Amino acid sequence: MSTRTQPEWRVPVNSNPPPTLKLYNSLTRSKVEFTPVKGKQVTWYNCGPTVYDASHVGHARLYVTVDILRRVLTDYFNYDVLFVMNITDIDDKIIVRARHNLLFEEFKSSITSLTRDLITQIKKALQFYTKNVLKVGSNSDENDPKYLMHTKAFHAALEASAEADVALDVGDDSKEAALKLLTGAQDVLTAWLDDQKGASVTDPRLFRDLAAHWEKEFMKDMETLNVRPCDIITRVSEYIPEITTFVQKIMDNGYAYTADGSVYFDTASFDGKKGHHYAKLQPWSAGNLGLLEEGEGSLGSKLAGKKNPSDFALWKKSKPGEPAWQSTWGPGRPGWHIECSVMASEVLGSTLDIHSGGIDLAFPHHDNEIAQSEAYHGSHQWVNYFLHPGHLHVEGQKMSKSLKNFISVRDALNKYTPRQIRMCFLLHQWDSKLDFKESTMLEARSTEITINNFFMKVKALINENKGEAHVSDGKHRYRHGEKDLIKVLREKQAAVHNALCDSINTPAAMNEILELINKTNIYLSAGRSGININIIEKVAAYITKMLAIFGLVDTQKELGFGSSDQSATNKEETLLPYLRALSEFRDDIRDLSRQNKPHSEILALCDRLRDVELVELGVALEDQDDGKALVKLADKEELIKLRDEKMKAQAEKTARKDALAKAKEAERLAALEKGKVAPIDMFKEAKDDNGELLYSAFDEQGIPTHNADGTEVSNSKIKKLKKEWEKQQKLHTNYLEWKKTDNS
């Protein structure tokens, strides 16, 4: 029996250990290593929208960006994320918008014609707006975008009122004229109506219906933008009992007080006491009264009884015209900040791994969330990682209706595809400012085309090689080129990983992917006979995987972006359009052959098949150096768009060429026409500005010798006139030759 044993096994040493994931944390203002509290399980709360109007591209930047971060954590780093987002369906903006809508529609329904009384009411509304909204004569900030917006609303109403006066003067008292007045004065009128009748609005369904409508529209926009659904959605209106309990415990812990039916958080009792700190995210903003007042809302700012300006409402006493729920402090509604603390704590517990939201919410909203949550839980770090996607500006300016650069998601989607918008966000670091402009979207579109062209070529080569996959010519296909490409692939995979570990740096990751595509395209330039299709497929599969992780691809079952054309359902529907195109092409070729037409017409038919018929079927033919076209299947709409852009560019080039030719021809004809006068006669009718003849005598060539007053023309003048004469002589000779040719 043998006594031999296995030799000692040596533990491998990783010569290049991968980096760990770090995230930019607003709580430290630096990149710190990501360490969830419970292994691979991650709790994540994201501030959702206040649903009172259409979502805009600023919302798209926030929610698509957060979706990208979430996808990378789950699909790339394999964390088990529980993702919660709230819907704010109780808020000052919702209350005001709902009342304004109702009061305006009721007022409008009562109008049957344009009257002096209606115009008078609009003028009363203007007076109210001047005093209470524009606050003329008080401390109004004329540089505030809201002030500019209010000013434009005022002038619109003033102009509409003046036009209505004119309409009545000329006898136009129609309902159409009245509705035109109401439309122009709507913002001013609703503010006045709300002051007069807002307190009479008592039906709570009005506020919930408005929020429900815009929540549905928001969710449609997010679905279109390929934002993954949340694991759990919470709504403020569904958590009222939990909110009142939460507020009561903060009071019991000594960090809140009541005043006139409202409950306020006591920042002075909290800050610096028992290890607590107020305004962790932006301590320098703690005394910013403007931000503090804005955080309380347009209705909440009128509440009285605060001990300190920095104190904020946990529970607001409801006034007439506002929704109300019963509590131990009387009828009221939740403050804005408390909702997130309560819902996040109810679903995710006393500590959050990640909290995210717009950077504009950092203070006071997120700082107030942190303070009230730590006051409730008795903790000192409610959130471990706070992620704030950066601001979105439009053409260098903050988006604002007053600046007329307000872009809704629907408007953006009319111009760009969801993939292009996501690509734009991927190409910019998530926590940096993004300028949404034409050149930015052009870069995204260009990147999309580069990637799509790559996959079109790769898929065509894979399809061509299917039948030859197991055929050997006696030569292997793993040479220097293949070794270099595998090396590049591994280097880029490592570089992408490093970029994503570096606070999920998607711009750097995308640059590495684009470099990998470029290197692979160089390898493919050797021609179809000199490539290893298995390595190409490996590269394409990796890139597809990363595109799917970033949300640019819905599935990894097909390489690249895939096709949006899902209409073919059976063999006949799939094949017949292609067979008809080929059959018609064959018929045309046969017809030209019978007529002995020149080859140029046959080539024109070939071009038409390539550029028209096959493009309409989602097929791209790419002519190769070996004389055989590479057949690509692609998205029909993309091919049509690319073809139309190419044709447009060609048409513009042709138009410029034609215009240049016409200009040159016009210039030539003008020169010829100028040569119509014989040089011997050119000076005989020359006159000054007063219409008087300049010269009285001439030599045998027609060059002036004496001025009109009989004096001799100076020698220097004669030299100048001779040069003009010689130039005219050339023009006249050309003219005579042209006329001779033209007549013949």
Secondary structure, DSSP 8 states (H G I E B T S, - for coil): --------------SS-----EEEETTTTEEEE---SBTTEEEEEE---B-SS--BHHHHHHHHHHHHHHHIIIIIS--EEEEEEEEB-S-HHHHHHHHHHHHHHHHHHT--S--HHHHHHHHHHHHHHHHHTS-TTS---TTSHHHHHHHHHHHHHHHHHHHHHHHHHTT---HHHHHHHHHHTHHHHHHHHHHHHGGG---THHHHHHHHHHHHHHHHHHHHTT----SEEEEGGG-HHHHHHHHHHHHHTTSEEEETTEEEE-HHHHTTSTT--S-SS-GGGTT-HHHHHHHHHHHHTT----SSTT-EEEEEE--TTS--B--TT-SEEE-HHHHHHHHHHHHH-S-EEEEE--GGGIIIIIHHHHHHHHHHHT-S-SEEEEE----EEETTEE--GGGT---BHHHHHHHS-HHHHHHHHHTS-TTS-EEE-HHHHHHHHHHHHHHHHHHHHHHHHHHHHGGGTT---S--S-SHHHHHHHHHHHHHHHHHHHHHHBT--HHHHHHHHHHHHHHHHHHHTT-GGG--HHHHHHHHHHHHHHHHHTTS-S-SSSSTT--S-----SHHHHHHHHHHHHHHHHHHHHHHHHTT--HHHHHHHHHHIIIIITGGGTEEEE--TTS--EEEE--HHHHHHHHHHHHHHHHHHHHHHHHHHHHHHHHHHHHHHHTTS-TTTTTTT-B-TTS-BSEEEE-TTS-EEEETTS-B--HHHHHHHHHHHHHHHHHHHHHHHHHHHHH-
